[in-house]
Amino acid sequence: MYDAIVIGGGFYGAAIAIYLKTRRGFANVLLIECESDLLLRASFNNQARVHNGYHYPRSFTTAFRSRVNQPRFVQEHPQAIKRDFTNLYAIARHNSKVTARQFRRFCHEIGARLEPATEVHRKLFETRLIEEVFLVEECVFDACKLAEWARQELDECGVDVLLNTRVKSIKKAWNGLIVKCDGDAQEALSGHYVFNCTYSGLNQFAGDFPGTQIKLKHEIAEMALLQAPLDLADLGVTVMDGPYFSMMPFPVRGLHTLSHVRYTPHSSWLDQAKAEAGPYQILADYHHETRVDRMVRDVKRYMPAIADAKYVESLFEVKTILLKNEGDDGRPILFERHASLPNCYSILGGKIDNIYDVLEKLDAESFSLT
């Protein structure tokens, strides 16, 4: 009988398992991951940006929480942080949902540093299409170094880790919850509490699991990896906020990611609890054909130097958001305690620094192991 079973070995699952053991006094904690190691899925296959609020002019709450959480994340994970590059945000002249003036006011309201870019950096952009270019403060993280941190912390605090194991069902028991698995663990596991941190797989459990009340939307997302040309090698660039695209350093590979609002999402669908083919199976069956040529063709209209970038490969992953925030770009956490399945929680975050919003929620929970 475990005090807690955490399902999902991404950054959130690992951080929550460590929190339960070190800060809430759980004696026996088990972390279950279906992959062969930690932080191999959504925690790895993303743009690796540690947000500082700039991304969310249409969601003040998300922007403000980023401003609160980002310094703490950087302070607690310095070994995984890369910030030795210049970060630029540019505002498109046409079809943008925010003007340069509005962006300045927004950054002032959330307390985010914003300065005019140098003339050298301004010349990288097509002035007919770009209204203004700003120098900002953001950084990126190295997912492999975060995984090293997770493995070390889990080992030191005594969390049991079970890899290559997929949870199939969660059921009620007279003294807690029963988790049934396949993979390396074929037996049923018992826990007083279960924390479902499976990101896109939140609703794919049989048994008594009721599904989340908040509706989810999934999309297959492509993150292209490029070798940036010399003029862009030391830069991170984001163009706001209608013809949105972004190019950021990707420390794990020594490359840059390229994402585009039109071409990064390949397909999307509404989540269906206990669907015959879950999100990860849909991704596995999907033909991974890159759209990088279309990304580069559009981006070079705004930033001509991108034409000299060399495409290496693409990362494909399922991206999951709360359906209610599709229109405003907000990225709040999902934190549900299931009334019909006592002591079972489902947790999802839209950004890596949202982990502190989750931990605040957990701080407010009263756990009883008697």
Number of C-alpha atoms within 10 A of each C-alpha: 14 19 22 26 29 26 27 28 30 24 24 26 28 27 19 21 29 23 18 21 20 16 9 13 12 19 15 16 24 22 22 25 26 20 18 12 16 26 25 17 17 19 22 21 19 22 23 23 20 21 24 26 26 24 18 23 23 16 17 16 16 25 23 19 20 25 19 18 20 20 14 12 19 19 10 10 14 12 14 20 22 19 14 11 16 18 21 25 23 23 25 26 20 15 12 15 17 19 18 19 11 12 21 16 13 20 19 12 11 20 13 18 15 18 12 14 19 11 9 8 17 18 12 16 20 15 15 11 14 19 16 19 27 22 18 21 18 21 22 22 26 21 23 18 17 22 22 14 18 22 17 12 17 22 13 10 15 16 23 15 20 20 18 14 20 20 23 13 17 24 17 18 13 6 11 21 26 23 21 21 19 15 14 12 16 12 11 14 17 22 23 21 22 27 21 23 25 24 25 22 18 24 22 22 22 17 14 14 20 16 18 18 9 11 14 22 19 19 21 21 24 27 25 25 26 24 20 25 14 12 12 21 16 15 19 24 22 23 24 26 22 16 19 19 21 19 26 28 32 23 19 15 13 12 19 28 27 27 26 25 13 15 19 21 20 16 13 14 12 15 22 16 19 17 12 9 12 19 26 15 10 12 18 13 10 13 8 14 10 18 18 22 12 12 19 20 13 18 23 15 15 21 21 15 17 23 15 15 17 13 18 11 14 20 16 24 22 25 20 25 24 22 14 13 14 12 9 12 16 21 21 20 20 20 18 18 16 16 10 11 18 14 19 25 19 20 21 24 22 18 18 20 24 23 22 20 19 20 16 10 13 16 14 8 10 7 15 10 13 6
